[in-house]
Amino acid sequence: MNTSLDLHRRRFPRAIRGRGQSRSVRPFNLSSVPRCVAAANKGGPIPVQLREPTNNAPAELEIFDHIGEDLYGDGVSAASVSAFLARHRNDDVDVLINSPGGFVYEGFQMFNDLVSHRGRVVVEIKGLAFSAASVIAMAGDWVKMHKTSDWGIHRAMIMAFGNQKEMRSMASWLNTLDEHAIDVYQERSGQPRSKIVKWIDGKSDGTLFSATQCLELGFCDEVIQPAKLTSTTSNRSRSTGSASKSVLAARNRLARLRIRLP
């Protein structure tokens, strides 16, 4: 979670859409689309789109980029999320997350918009929810994580320049940001504040939690198991069970034959 600009973050594709829609879409509000998206399309179809939910299916918000728009127009802006939620004011919303984090106040705004949303909000962590993205993930009425996903927290950081008074002031500001995040984590999980402070410190820069750990600690409500792997394991178990029953039946038949022999 940082308030500075990190130009070396990996870029993730993103989209905002509703479920159950045809290929005919309506372009997203240009005023809330990152500049690079609008420029790259040059009047063509815009990757950030809205699709009206049908058959009571929830709208879908994908956060697959860093949090906040940078100087190049990359990133998921809080303005775009606010506009999306305003458009679906009374709809249930699924929020899919795979983000390394980003600008702290952009993350706080997204969190506040989501917890204030009238409809039910379900958060699904598909890869990583770290830093500012970890705060956003806590906004769900129900939070679920894929078995191979992670959730991580750390202290806010910033790039600063100035004299000792300015550095002390900046340290105080960073402490305030940390306290806000700790409040969110504690309210969600019910974990002691002292534990959360140790976790955001970590060994060097915070702590990363697996989906199973998050479920145990109260940071998520459900772990999504890989359906195909679960199905394969179940089939193998059934096959092994059938084979064992066949072997046992053969042994019983052989035993009966031996008994009948003179």
N, C-alpha and C positions, 0 to 999 in steps of 0.2 A: 504494500500500500504506500503510495508516495504522492507527494504534491509536486514533484518535479517532472520534467519531460524526459522520458526514456526513449531514445531513438533506436534502440537496439532490440526492442521487443519483437518477437515473432509475430507475423501477421496471420490472423485467422479470418476466413471468410465469414460473413454474417448475413442474416436475413431476418425479417420480421414478417410473419404471415399468420393467417388464420387457417384452421384445419378444414378438410373436407371441401375444398374449393376446386373449381375448374381451372384451366390454364389461363383463362381470361382474368387479368388482374388490373388493379388500379394503382398507378404510381403513388409512392409515398409522398407526403408533404415535402416539397423541395426545400422549404426553409429549415427543416430539421435533418436533412440529409447531409452527411459529411461532404465537404467541397470536392474531394477527389472522386467520390462516387458520381456526382453530377457531371464533373468535367470528363471523366472517362467514358461516360455514356453518350455525351454530345447530343442530347435530345432523344436518344434511343431508350429502350426499356431500362428501368432503374432496378438494380439488384435488391434494394431495400423496398419491400412491397407490403401492402396490406391485402388480406383476403378475408372477406366476411365469413365468420363461422356459420355453419349450417347444421340443422338437426341437433341443436343444443350442444354441439361440440365446442370446446373452449378455443379461444384465440391462442395463437402461439407466438411467443417472443423468444428469439434466439440471440444469445449473447456469446458470440464466437470470436471475440476480438478483445483487445485491451480496453479498459474502462476509460472513457473520455476521449474526445477528439483532439489529435495532436496538430502540429503546424502543417502537416501534409494532408490533413483531413481524414486520416485513418483513425479507427477506433469507434466504439459505440458511445454516442453522446447521450447525456441525461435528457437533453431536449427531445431527442428522437423517441426515447422511452416514454417520456411524459406525453408526447403527442399521440403515441400508440395507445396508451392507457386511456387517454381522454376520448379517443375514437371508440374504444371498447369499454366505456365507462361502467356498464352494467353486466358485462360478460365475464365468465370465468376465464382465467388466463393460465396457460402453461408456460413456464419460463425455463428454457433449456440453456445450460451454462457450460462453457469450456473457455475459461479466461484466466490469464496470469495476473489480472489486477490492473491497476492504473491510478488515475487521479482520485484521491480520497473523497473530495467533496462531490464529485460526479457520482461516486458509488453511494455516498450518503443520500443524495437526492433520489437515486433510483430506489434505494431501500425505502425511503419515506413515501415515495409514490406508490410502491407496491403494497406496503402495509396499510396504506390509506385507501387502496382500491376496493370498490364495492363488491366485486365478484370474488369468487374463491381463487386463490393463487396457489398453484402447485409448482414447486421448483424441482427440476431434474438436473442433477450434475452428471454430465456425460463424459467429462474428462478431468478437468481441473477447475477448482474454484479457489483461487489464492488471493491474498491481500484484499483489495477493495471488493473483488468478486465474492470473497467469503462473507462479507457483510451483506451483499445483495442476496446471497443464497438464504440467509436467515429470515428473509421477508415472507417466505412461503407459509401458508396455512398448513401445508404438508410438504416435507422435504424428502426427496428420495435420491439415492445415489447408486450408480451402477457399481457392480462389484469391483471393477478395475478403475474406478475414479478416486480422486483424492481431494481433500479440502485442507487449506492451510492458512495460518494466521501469523502475522509478525508485527513489529512496531512500524509506525509511519516513518518515512524518511523524506529528506528534502535536500536540494542543492542550494546553498546559501553563500552570500558574500557580505562582509561587513565587519564592524569592530566588535569588541567583546560584549557591549550592551546589546547589539543586534543579535549576536549568537545566543545570549541568555534568553532574549525575548523569543527567538526561534525555538529554543529547547522547550520553553514553556508552552508554546503553541503546539509543538509536536506531542507533548504530554497530554494536552487537551484532546487532540485527535485520538490518541491511544485510549483515553478514558471513554470516549464515545463508543469506540469499537468494543471495548471490554463490556460496557453496559449491554450492548446488543448480544454478545456471545453469552453473557451470564443470564440474561432474561430468557434466551432461547433454551439453554441447556440446564439451568439450575445449578451449574457447577460453582464451587466456591471461587470468589474473586481472586484469591491468592493463587489458585491453580492456573487460572487463565493468564494471570500476569507471568507466571513461570513459562507457560506455553508460548506467549507472544515474544518472550525473550529468547527461549530455545537455547541451543548450544552456540549458535552464531547469529542466525536471522530467523527466528520464529520456529514453528513446528508444523510438520505436515502430517495429516491424519488419513488413514485409509477409511473406506466406507464402513467397514466392520467396527473400527474404533469410534467413528462418529456416531454410529447407532448405539453403541454401548454408553457413550458419554452424553447423548441427548442432542447432538448437533444435527442429526437427521432422524427421520421416522421410519425409513424403509430402505433396504438394500435390494437392488434389482439383480437377480441372479441371471447369468447367461442362459437363455431359454434352450438354445441348441445343445449346449454342454450338459445342462440338466436333463434334457430329453435323452441324449446319448447315454448318460450314466444310468438313467432309469431303464433304458432298453437293455443295456448290458447286464444290469441286475436281474431283469426278468429272464434274459437268456441264460444267465448263470444258474438262476433258480430252477428253470425248466430242465437244464442239463443235469443238475443235481438230483432232481426228482426222477429223471429217466434212469440214471445210474442206480439210484436206490431201488427203483421198481425192478430193474434187471437182477440186482442182487437178491431181492426177495424171491423172485421166480426161481433163480438158481438154488436157493436154499430149500424151497418147496420140492424141487426135483430131487435133490439129494435125500430128502427125507423119504420120498417115495421109493428110492432104489433099495433092492433087497440087501 
